[in-house]
């Protein structure tokens, strides 16, 4: 049996390091409608930019965010798209997360209005797949938490590496 006091004393605090920001441009949603999981829609990725201390480049057009609104009103996302680093290396992204807020705030976001990101919850957990022989192989060996916000034309995600 685990001694809780011993475990608490040995457990390292969770630490993160800001890695980069992805400004992911998106098109209007393709609405599937009510499904077994909730209200389903697909949001196409049309491009974007990557900036930050550990990675720079662009978001390649293609890919999408497969979303559904759950019965409890929470938007569940699964975005898959590709980044191209400044050195030309392609990196696959799988980014899953949740977004929720008051009905009034979510309505404003749906209409494309500017909303203070502190007024809603939008967090993701991302995995990256980079070539093993590239300068970006470090992305394969860590998990990343994304703190995101939504605008009328983009999802802006600040990726923090879990250390």
C-alpha positions as protocol buffer text, in pm:
chain_id: "A"
residue {
  index: 1
  type: UNK
  ca { x: 0 y: 0 z: 0 }
}
residue {
  index: 2
  type: UNK
  ca { x: 129 y: 347 z: -86 }
}
residue {
  index: 3
  type: UNK
  ca { x: 202 y: 579 z: 203 }
}
residue {
  index: 4
  type: UNK
  ca { x: 33 y: 902 z: 91 }
}
residue {
  index: 5
  type: UNK
  ca { x: 264 y: 1124 z: 294 }
}
residue {
  index: 6
  type: UNK
  ca { x: 570 y: 959 z: 141 }
}
residue {
  index: 7
  type: UNK
  ca { x: 426 y: 987 z: -211 }
}
residue {
  index: 8
  type: UNK
  ca { x: 338 y: 1355 z: -163 }
}
residue {
  index: 9
  type: UNK
  ca { x: 687 y: 1432 z: -37 }
}
residue {
  index: 10
  type: UNK
  ca { x: 853 y: 1259 z: -334 }
}
residue {
  index: 11
  type: UNK
  ca { x: 622 y: 1376 z: -610 }
}
residue {
  index: 12
  type: UNK
  ca { x: 775 y: 1647 z: -823 }
}
residue {
  index: 13
  type: UNK
  ca { x: 556 y: 1949 z: -893 }
}
residue {
  index: 14
  type: UNK
  ca { x: 426 y: 1977 z: -1247 }
}
residue {
  index: 15
  type: UNK
  ca { x: 635 y: 2222 z: -1444 }
}
residue {
  index: 16
  type: UNK
  ca { x: 595 y: 2356 z: -1795 }
}
residue {
  index: 17
  type: UNK
  ca { x: 802 y: 2556 z: -2041 }
}
residue {
  index: 18
  type: UNK
  ca { x: 650 y: 2772 z: -2317 }
}
residue {
  index: 19
  type: UNK
  ca { x: 756 y: 2620 z: -2651 }
}
residue {
  index: 20
  type: UNK
  ca { x: 567 y: 2804 z: -2926 }
}
residue {
  index: 21
  type: UNK
  ca { x: 238 y: 2948 z: -3042 }
}
residue {
  index: 22
  type: UNK
  ca { x: 35 y: 2823 z: -3339 }
}
residue {
  index: 23
  type: UNK
  ca { x: -199 y: 3074 z: -3503 }
}
residue {
  index: 24
  type: UNK
  ca { x: -420 y: 2821 z: -3685 }
}
residue {
  index: 25
  type: UNK
  ca { x: -643 y: 2976 z: -3951 }
}
residue {
  index: 26
  type: UNK
  ca { x: -978 y: 2802 z: -3996 }
}
residue {
  index: 27
  type: UNK
  ca { x: -1273 y: 2810 z: -4234 }
}
residue {
  index: 28
  type: UNK
  ca { x: -1639 y: 2794 z: -4141 }
}
residue {
  index: 29
  type: UNK
  ca { x: -1760 y: 2463 z: -3998 }
}
residue {
  index: 30
  type: UNK
  ca { x: -1906 y: 2179 z: -4199 }
}
residue {
  index: 31
  type: UNK
  ca { x: -2209 y: 2083 z: -3991 }
}
residue {
  index: 32
  type: UNK
  ca { x: -2289 y: 1714 z: -3962 }
}
residue {
  index: 33
  type: UNK
  ca { x: -2558 y: 1768 z: -3698 }
}
residue {
  index: 34
  type: UNK
  ca { x: -2679 y: 1555 z: -3407 }
}
residue {
  index: 35
  type: UNK
  ca { x: -2486 y: 1230 z: -3372 }
}
residue {
  index: 36
  type: UNK
  ca { x: -2427 y: 957 z: -3117 }
}
residue {
  index: 37
  type: UNK
  ca { x: -2165 y: 1177 z: -2943 }
}
residue {
  index: 38
  type: UNK
  ca { x: -2342 y: 1511 z: -2965 }
}
residue {
  index: 39
  type: UNK
  ca { x: -2373 y: 1790 z: -3222 }
}
residue {
  index: 40
  type: UNK
  ca { x: -2095 y: 1709 z: -3472 }
}
residue {
  index: 41
  type: UNK
  ca { x: -1909 y: 1954 z: -3696 }
}
residue {
  index: 42
  type: UNK
  ca { x: -1578 y: 1966 z: -3880 }
}
residue {
  index: 43
  type: UNK
  ca { x: -1369 y: 2286 z: -3897 }
}
residue {
  index: 44
  type: UNK
  ca { x: -1119 y: 2291 z: -4187 }
}
residue {
  index: 45
  type: UNK
  ca { x: -765 y: 2420 z: -4123 }
}
residue {
  index: 46
  type: UNK
  ca { x: -658 y: 2668 z: -4395 }
}
residue {
  index: 47
  type: UNK
  ca { x: -306 y: 2770 z: -4287 }
}
residue {
  index: 48
  type: UNK
  ca { x: -138 y: 2981 z: -4024 }
}
residue {
  index: 49
  type: UNK
  ca { x: 187 y: 3068 z: -3854 }
}
residue {
  index: 50
  type: UNK
  ca { x: 406 y: 2917 z: -3581 }
}
residue {
  index: 51
  type: UNK
  ca { x: 618 y: 3147 z: -3364 }
}
residue {
  index: 52
  type: UNK
  ca { x: 813 y: 3099 z: -3045 }
}
residue {
  index: 53
  type: UNK
  ca { x: 1142 y: 3023 z: -2878 }
}
residue {
  index: 54
  type: UNK
  ca { x: 1155 y: 2651 z: -2971 }
}
residue {
  index: 55
  type: UNK
  ca { x: 975 y: 2633 z: -3306 }
}
residue {
  index: 56
  type: UNK
  ca { x: 899 y: 2867 z: -3595 }
}
residue {
  index: 57
  type: UNK
  ca { x: 727 y: 2798 z: -3924 }
}
residue {
  index: 58
  type: UNK
  ca { x: 381 y: 2771 z: -4070 }
}
residue {
  index: 59
  type: UNK
  ca { x: 62 y: 2569 z: -4053 }
}
residue {
  index: 60
  type: UNK
  ca { x: 9 y: 2380 z: -4379 }
}
residue {
  index: 61
  type: UNK
  ca { x: -343 y: 2409 z: -4526 }
}
residue {
  index: 62
  type: UNK
  ca { x: -538 y: 2085 z: -4489 }
}
residue {
  index: 63
  type: UNK
  ca { x: -632 y: 1890 z: -4182 }
}
residue {
  index: 64
  type: UNK
  ca { x: -926 y: 1980 z: -3965 }
}
residue {
  index: 65
  type: UNK
  ca { x: -1073 y: 1996 z: -3619 }
}
residue {
  index: 66
  type: UNK
  ca { x: -1333 y: 1723 z: -3569 }
}
residue {
  index: 67
  type: UNK
  ca { x: -1559 y: 1863 z: -3299 }
}
residue {
  index: 68
  type: UNK
  ca { x: -1878 y: 1781 z: -3120 }
}
residue {
  index: 69
  type: UNK
  ca { x: -2084 y: 1963 z: -2862 }
}
residue {
  index: 70
  type: UNK
  ca { x: -2160 y: 1719 z: -2581 }
}
residue {
  index: 71
  type: UNK
  ca { x: -2501 y: 1708 z: -2410 }
}
residue {
  index: 72
  type: UNK
  ca { x: -2350 y: 1906 z: -2119 }
}
residue {
  index: 73
  type: UNK
  ca { x: -2261 y: 2192 z: -2357 }
}
residue {
  index: 74
  type: UNK
  ca { x: -1885 y: 2125 z: -2360 }
}
residue {
  index: 75
  type: UNK
  ca { x: -1715 y: 2143 z: -2702 }
}
residue {
  index: 76
  type: UNK
  ca { x: -1481 y: 1846 z: -2741 }
}
residue {
  index: 77
  type: UNK
  ca { x: -1215 y: 1882 z: -3010 }
}
residue {
  index: 78
  type: UNK
  ca { x: -973 y: 1661 z: -3194 }
}
residue {
  index: 79
  type: UNK
  ca { x: -762 y: 1858 z: -3439 }
}
residue {
  index: 80
  type: UNK
  ca { x: -517 y: 1694 z: -3678 }
}
residue {
  index: 81
  type: UNK
  ca { x: -300 y: 1907 z: -3901 }
}
residue {
  index: 82
  type: UNK
  ca { x: 58 y: 1958 z: -4014 }
}
residue {
  index: 83
  type: UNK
  ca { x: 321 y: 2217 z: -3927 }
}
residue {
  index: 84
  type: UNK
  ca { x: 615 y: 2300 z: -4149 }
}
residue {
  index: 85
  type: UNK
  ca { x: 915 y: 2420 z: -3951 }
}
residue {
  index: 86
  type: UNK
  ca { x: 1128 y: 2706 z: -4084 }
}
residue {
  index: 87
  type: UNK
  ca { x: 1386 y: 2448 z: -4200 }
}
residue {
  index: 88
  type: UNK
  ca { x: 1123 y: 2272 z: -4414 }
}
residue {
  index: 89
  type: UNK
  ca { x: 1060 y: 1973 z: -4185 }
}
residue {
  index: 90
  type: UNK
  ca { x: 696 y: 1859 z: -4165 }
}
residue {
  index: 91
  type: UNK
  ca { x: 550 y: 1783 z: -3820 }
}
residue {
  index: 92
  type: UNK
  ca { x: 215 y: 1616 z: -3754 }
}
residue {
  index: 93
  type: UNK
  ca { x: -7 y: 1754 z: -3476 }
}
residue {
  index: 94
  type: UNK
  ca { x: -283 y: 1573 z: -3289 }
}
residue {
  index: 95
  type: UNK
  ca { x: -445 y: 1814 z: -3048 }
}
residue {
  index: 96
  type: UNK
  ca { x: -739 y: 1712 z: -2826 }
}
residue {
  index: 97
  type: UNK
  ca { x: -918 y: 1938 z: -2585 }
}
residue {
  index: 98
  type: UNK
  ca { x: -1222 y: 2100 z: -2432 }
}
residue {
  index: 99
  type: UNK
  ca { x: -1387 y: 2442 z: -2458 }
}
residue {
  index: 100
  type: UNK
  ca { x: -1674 y: 2566 z: -2244 }
}
residue {
  index: 101
  type: UNK
  ca { x: -1816 y: 2880 z: -2093 }
}
residue {
  index: 102
  type: UNK
  ca { x: -2142 y: 3048 z: -2012 }
}
residue {
  index: 103
  type: UNK
  ca { x: -2409 y: 3028 z: -2285 }
}
residue {
  index: 104
  type: UNK
  ca { x: -2370 y: 3403 z: -2348 }
}
residue {
  index: 105
  type: UNK
  ca { x: -1993 y: 3376 z: -2403 }
}
residue {
  index: 106
  type: UNK
  ca { x: -2024 y: 3068 z: -2627 }
}
residue {
  index: 107
  type: UNK
  ca { x: -2292 y: 3249 z: -2833 }
}
residue {
  index: 108
  type: UNK
  ca { x: -2053 y: 3544 z: -2882 }
}
residue {
  index: 109
  type: UNK
  ca { x: -1773 y: 3308 z: -2992 }
}
residue {
  index: 110
  type: UNK
  ca { x: -2015 y: 3137 z: -3234 }
}
residue {
  index: 111
  type: UNK
  ca { x: -2098 y: 3474 z: -3389 }
}
residue {
  index: 112
  type: UNK
  ca { x: -1726 y: 3551 z: -3432 }
}
residue {
  index: 113
  type: UNK
  ca { x: -1722 y: 3828 z: -3172 }
}
residue {
  index: 114
  type: UNK
  ca { x: -1407 y: 3908 z: -2976 }
}
residue {
  index: 115
  type: UNK
  ca { x: -1419 y: 3754 z: -2627 }
}
residue {
  index: 116
  type: UNK
  ca { x: -1167 y: 3784 z: -2346 }
}
residue {
  index: 117
  type: UNK
  ca { x: -1013 y: 3433 z: -2319 }
}
residue {
  index: 118
  type: UNK
  ca { x: -1029 y: 3459 z: -1939 }
}
residue {
  index: 119
  type: UNK
  ca { x: -1410 y: 3428 z: -1972 }
}
residue {
  index: 120
  type: UNK
  ca { x: -1406 y: 3073 z: -2107 }
}
residue {
  index: 121
  type: UNK
  ca { x: -1207 y: 2752 z: -2068 }
}
residue {
  index: 122
  type: UNK
  ca { x: -1017 y: 2631 z: -2376 }
}
residue {
  index: 123
  type: UNK
  ca { x: -738 y: 2382 z: -2302 }
}
residue {
  index: 124
  type: UNK
  ca { x: -579 y: 2107 z: -2508 }
}
residue {
  index: 125
  type: UNK
  ca { x: -333 y: 1821 z: -2483 }
}
residue {
  index: 126
  type: UNK
  ca { x: -112 y: 1784 z: -2790 }
}
residue {
  index: 127
  type: UNK
  ca { x: 116 y: 1521 z: -2932 }
}
residue {
  index: 128
  type: UNK
  ca { x: 359 y: 1587 z: -3215 }
}
residue {
  index: 129
  type: UNK
  ca { x: 515 y: 1350 z: -3465 }
}
residue {
  index: 130
  type: UNK
  ca { x: 842 y: 1475 z: -3613 }
}
residue {
  index: 131
  type: UNK
  ca { x: 1104 y: 1286 z: -3815 }
}
residue {
  index: 132
  type: UNK
  ca { x: 1348 y: 1108 z: -3583 }
}
residue {
  index: 133
  type: UNK
  ca { x: 1649 y: 1239 z: -3774 }
}
residue {
  index: 134
  type: UNK
  ca { x: 1539 y: 1603 z: -3757 }
}
residue {
  index: 135
  type: UNK
  ca { x: 1620 y: 1890 z: -3523 }
}
residue {
  index: 136
  type: UNK
  ca { x: 1257 y: 1865 z: -3410 }
}
residue {
  index: 137
  type: UNK
  ca { x: 1268 y: 1507 z: -3275 }
}
residue {
  index: 138
  type: UNK
  ca { x: 1244 y: 1654 z: -2923 }
}
residue {
  index: 139
  type: UNK
  ca { x: 871 y: 1705 z: -2995 }
}
residue {
  index: 140
  type: UNK
  ca { x: 826 y: 1325 z: -3002 }
}
residue {
  index: 141
  type: UNK
  ca { x: 948 y: 1286 z: -2646 }
}
residue {
  index: 142
  type: UNK
  ca { x: 717 y: 1518 z: -2454 }
}
residue {
  index: 143
  type: UNK
  ca { x: 354 y: 1601 z: -2392 }
}
residue {
  index: 144
  type: UNK
  ca { x: 223 y: 1951 z: -2443 }
}
residue {
  index: 145
  type: UNK
  ca { x: -59 y: 2146 z: -2285 }
}
residue {
  index: 146
  type: UNK
  ca { x: -222 y: 2408 z: -2501 }
}
residue {
  index: 147
  type: UNK
  ca { x: -383 y: 2723 z: -2366 }
}
residue {
  index: 148
  type: UNK
  ca { x: -606 y: 2840 z: -2647 }
}
residue {
  index: 149
  type: UNK
  ca { x: -834 y: 3119 z: -2755 }
}
residue {
  index: 150
  type: UNK
  ca { x: -1070 y: 3151 z: -3048 }
}
residue {
  index: 151
  type: UNK
  ca { x: -1120 y: 3439 z: -3290 }
}
residue {
  index: 152
  type: UNK
  ca { x: -1356 y: 3461 z: -3586 }
}
residue {
  index: 153
  type: UNK
  ca { x: -1094 y: 3315 z: -3822 }
}
residue {
  index: 154
  type: UNK
  ca { x: -843 y: 3129 z: -3604 }
}
residue {
  index: 155
  type: UNK
  ca { x: -764 y: 2915 z: -3305 }
}
residue {
  index: 156
  type: UNK
  ca { x: -455 y: 3051 z: -3131 }
}
residue {
  index: 157
  type: UNK
  ca { x: -282 y: 2789 z: -2916 }
}
residue {
  index: 158
  type: UNK
  ca { x: 14 y: 2852 z: -2688 }
}
residue {
  index: 159
  type: UNK
  ca { x: 187 y: 2517 z: -2643 }
}
residue {
  index: 160
  type: UNK
  ca { x: 365 y: 2450 z: -2312 }
}
residue {
  index: 161
  type: UNK
  ca { x: 593 y: 2149 z: -2280 }
}
residue {
  index: 162
  type: UNK
  ca { x: 534 y: 1936 z: -1972 }
}
residue {
  index: 163
  type: UNK
  ca { x: 876 y: 1892 z: -1809 }
}
